[in-house]
Amino acid sequence: MSHFDLCCFACGATHASDMYTLACERCGGPLDVRYAAETTGASGGEPPMPYHDRAAAVTLGEGGTPCVELRAVAGMLGIRRVYGKAEYQNPTGSFKDRGTAAMMSVAAELGVTAVVEDSSGNAGASVAAYAARAGIEAHVFAPADAPAAKLSQIRVFGAHTHLIEGPRQAAEEAAVAYCEARGMVYASHNLSAYFLEGTKTFAYEAARQLADDSPQHLVTPVGNGSLATGPWKGYVELADAGLIKYRPRVHAVQARAVMPVAAAYEGSAWSSADARRTIAGGISVATPPRKAQVLDVLRQSGGEALAVDDGDIARWQRLLAKEEGIYAEPTSAAAFAGLQELVARGVVGAGDCVLVAITGSGLKDTPPA
């Protein structure tokens, strides 16, 4: 008997724990993993996971990324302390490896032989790598104009790479159609409840690493929102187990060109028709399926959502490189542009400690001229 099922975030309906069910069959809402009451993994400081044999988990050594103190950034912003969690040190160069490891471990345990994913780059590379590790065939659909380095990385792992012309949404639609026509598993990092479970390890690690200086704020770039919702779930588990004294306020940063979460938080009008091209491709998601869930995290944690301009994103990408020696992708730099705005608004105070998710490497995304 499984130690978990899938539960709809919106209506609470339960579903069997398979790889094909990606949305609630009753209302269409996103699904989360819900563990049985007797599952107490968090009490030992390790997160419960949605597979049964940890020894057989699909892994490439993801996680364990350091929290680097950013003294120059803290000085520029006039706040006590800033840490950057260096997620670009994961095996394929982004935080996506946390989610993919969990998702592909479930796939391997269930005997899945082939998966389909759509991605602008990082998630596709991650799925391609972990599928290769698990001996699972991978098909990755990506925008034809995705960064060349990310497309090369997808290909080098042996994934079948399908380049789709048009906006980011076109790649998703093509992937879904491909799955439906062939009865294949859609291993979507946007929708998979298992992917979300993997990202909560971010919180478990940060809680251990910063035990003596727990941050009051977590600032993260948000596209689909898995690095807001996943870590928040981890912090809730840790707090419920009595392993941390308080949970940080989670703040979601988006590019002004594509800002569905920030607009909803602010109560301003915005639709996918308003989306424009942005240098922060990793958060260029006009219709995130977990938007309501991200907003709920902000409400629970007392956090905020905001949008920043591409010019500020590019400036912070250069500042991180020149002042801290960190070459982050533009998506990651957006979080620092957002932090600057949070300080200006007085949301982050001078005496606060802040943790920022540095989600991916600039080596995979050419900086703006």
N, C-alpha and C positions, 0 to 999 in steps of 0.2 A: 504493500500500500504506500502511495507517495506521501511525503511529508509536507506537500504544498498543493495548492490549486491556483487557478487564475481567477482574479476577481476584478470586475469592472469598476474603474474609478468613479464613473458617473452614477451608476444605478445599483452597484453592489452585487449584480448577478454573478454567479460562479460558473466556471468553465473547466473542462478537463485540461490537464497540463500536457498539451501536444505542441507541435511546431507549426501547425497549420492555422490555428485559431489566433488571429492577430488583433481582433476587435470584438467587442461585445455583440453577441448574436441577438440580444434584445434591443439595445439602443445604439449600438455602433461606437460606444465609448472605448477609450484605451484600457488595456488590461494591465494589472499588476500581479506580481507573485505574492500570494498570501500563504504564510507558513502555518502549520498546525500548532496549537497552543503548546504542545510539549517540545517544540523545536526551540532550544535555548542556546543556540550557537553564540549569540552575542554576549552571553554571560561569561564566556571564556575569552572575550576580546577578539574573537574571530567571527566574521559574518556568516550567517546561514546562507546556503547556496542552493539553487534549484536543480541539483543533480545529486546522485546518491553515493558515488564512489569518488572521493576527492583524489585518490591515488591515480585514477584513470582520467583525470581532467585534462583537457587540451590546453597546454600552456607553452609560452615561449619566454617565460621569465618576466612577464608583465608586472607592473606595480613596483613598490619600493622606491619610487621617485623621491628625490630629496625636496625638502622645503628650504629654499635658499633665501637667506635674509637679504633684502634689497635696500641697503642703507642709502644709496644715492637717491632712489625713488622716494623713500620716506623723507629725506631731507628736502627734495624738491617740492613735495606736497605738504610739508609741515606737519606730519603725523608721527606718532611714537615709533611704530614698527610696521614694516611691510614684508611679508614672505611671499615668494612665488613658488608654487608647487610645479616642479619641472617635468610636466607630463610629456614633453618632447623626448624624454629619455626612455620612454617605452619602446618595445622592440621595433615597431614600424614607424615610430616618430610622432605618435599622438596618443591622447587619452583614450581613443576609441579601442585600443587593445584591451582595456579592462572589460568593456562590455562584450567585445567579440569573444574573448576567452570564455566567458560564462555561456554565451549563446551557442558557440560551437561545441562546448562540452556537453550541453544538452543534446545538440544534434547528433554527436557521436554516440552518446548513450542510447539514443532512440534509433540508431541504425540508419540515419539519413545519409544518402549517398551523393546528393547534389543539392546545391543551394543557389538562389538568385538574390542579388543585392543591387541597389542603385545608390550612387554616391558621387559627390563632386570631387572626391579624391581620398581623403584620409580613411573613411570607413571602408571604401572599396579596397584600398591597399591592405587594411587590417583583415578584412574577411578573406581576401585572397591568400594572405600569409597563413592564417590559422586554418583555413580549409586545406592548404597544402600540408600543414603539420598533421591534420587529422585524416588525410587521405580522402578528402571529400572534393568532388568536382565543384568549381565555382564559376558562375556567370555574373559579371559585374557590368551594369549599365551606367554610363557616365556621360555628362555633357561633353560634346565634342570640343568645347573651348576650355575644358578643365586644365589646370596647370600641367605642363608636359612632364615635369618630374613626378607628379602624382600618378599620371597615366602610365609612365614607364615602370613605376614601382608595382602597380597592379599587374602589369604584364609579366614582370620578371618572376612572379610567384606562380605563373602558369595559368592564371585565370583567363577564361574566355572573356575578352573585353569588347563590349558593344558600345560604340560611340554614337550618341544621339544628338542631332542638330536641334537647336531651339533652346528654350529656357530650361532651368533645372527641373521643373515639373515634368517636362517631356520625357526625361530619363526615367523618372518614377513610373509614369504611365506605361512606358514601353516594357519596363521590368515586370509590372503587374500583369500586363497582357501576355508576356512570355510565360510567366508562371501558370496562369490560368489555362493557356493553350496546351501545356505539357503536364499539368498536375504536379508541378515542382514546389518545393518549399521556398517561400519568400522570406529570406533571413534579413528582414528589414531592421536596421539599427534605429529607424524612426519609430517603429511600432512594437518591436519585440519586448515583451516583459522580461525576458531573460537577459537581453542586452542591458536593460536598466539595472538589473541586479548586480551586474559586474561593475557598474560605475560607482556603486556605493562603497566599494573598497577604498576609494579616494578618501572618504571621511574617516574610515577606520585607521588608515595610515596617518593622516594628518593629526588625528586625536592623539596617537602615540608620539608622533614626532614633536608636537607642540604642547605636550602635556603641561609644561611649566610656563607656557605663555599662550594660552588658548585664545584664538582670534575672536573678536566680537563680530567680525564681518567676513563673509566669503563672497568674493566678486568673480563672476564667471561670464564669459561670452555665451550667448544663448541663440541657437538656431532651432533645433528640435527640443532642446531643453534637458537632455539626459544628464548633463553635468550640473544641473540645478536640482532636478528631482531625485536623481540617484544618490548623490551625497547627502541630501536632506533626509532621505530614508535611512541612510547609515547613521546620521547623527541622532535621529529619533530612536533607532534601535539601541544605540550606545547610551542615550539618556534613560531609556526605559530600563536598561540593565544596571543603571547606577554607575556607569563607567566614565561619564563626563558630568560636570556640574551644570553646564548650560550649552545651548545650541546657538551657533552663530546666526546672525541675520544674513539671509541669502539675497544678493542683488544680481539682477539679470541685465546684461548689456547687449544691445543690438546695434547694427549699423542703421543709420537713418534711412538708407535706401531700401531696407527690408526690415520693417519694425512691427510685425503683428502683435507681439507680446507687449512691447513698450506702449503701443497705441492703445491696446485694450486696458493696460494698467492706468494710463493717463485719461482714459475715457474719450479719446479723440477718434475721429473717423479715419479708417485706413482699410484698404482691401488689397487683395493680391494684384489687382490691376494697377495699383500704385507702386509696385515693386520696380526698382531700378537696379542697374548693375552696380556692384560694390567690390572693392578690393578684398573685403573679408568674405571670401567665398564659402568658408566653412559654416557661416551663420546666415547664408542667403537662403532662408526657408520661408516662403510666403504663407504657407498654410500648415503650420506645425500641428500634428494630431494631438499633442499633449499640451496645447496652449492653456487650456483650463487648469490642467494639473500644475503647470509652472506658476500660474497666477495664484493657485491655492498655496503653493510653497511660500510665495512672497507674503501672502496674507498670514500664514501660520508663523513665519519667522520674523515678520516685521520688516521685510526687505522691500526694495524698490526696483522698478524696471525703468530703463532709460535708453535713449538712442544717441549715437555719436556720429559725427561726420567722418567721411573718408580721409579728409585732410588731417584730422586729429589722430586717426588710426595710423596713418603713415608716419606722422611725427613721433608717435610713441614707439613705433617699430624701430625707428632710428635711435631714439633715446635709449631704449633698452639695450641695443647693441653697443652704443658708444659709452654709456654710463655704467652698465652692469655686465657687459660681455655676454649678453643673452640674445641670440638670434631667433626671435619668435616669428611665427607666421602672422600676417595681418589680423587674422581672427583673434589671436591671443592678445595682440596689441590693443584691440578694441576694449578689452577689459580694463586696461590701464587708463585709456581715455575716459572710460566710465568712472573709474575710481577718482580721477581728477575732478569730475563733475560732482560726484558724491561729496567730496571734501568741500567744494565750493558752495554746495547747498547746505552744508552743516550736518549732513546725515552721518558722515564719518568725522569724528572729533579728533582733536590734536592728541589726546591721550590714548587713542584706540590702537588696537593691533588688527591688521587686515591680512587675510590670505587671498591671493589671486591665483586662479588657475591659468597656467601657461600651457595651453592645450596642444600646441603643435609646433613643429620646427620650421623656421624660415628657409631651410635648405630645400623644402618641398614646394615653396611658393615664392616666386620671384618678387622682390620688393618693388614698390612703385618707383618710377624714375624721379 
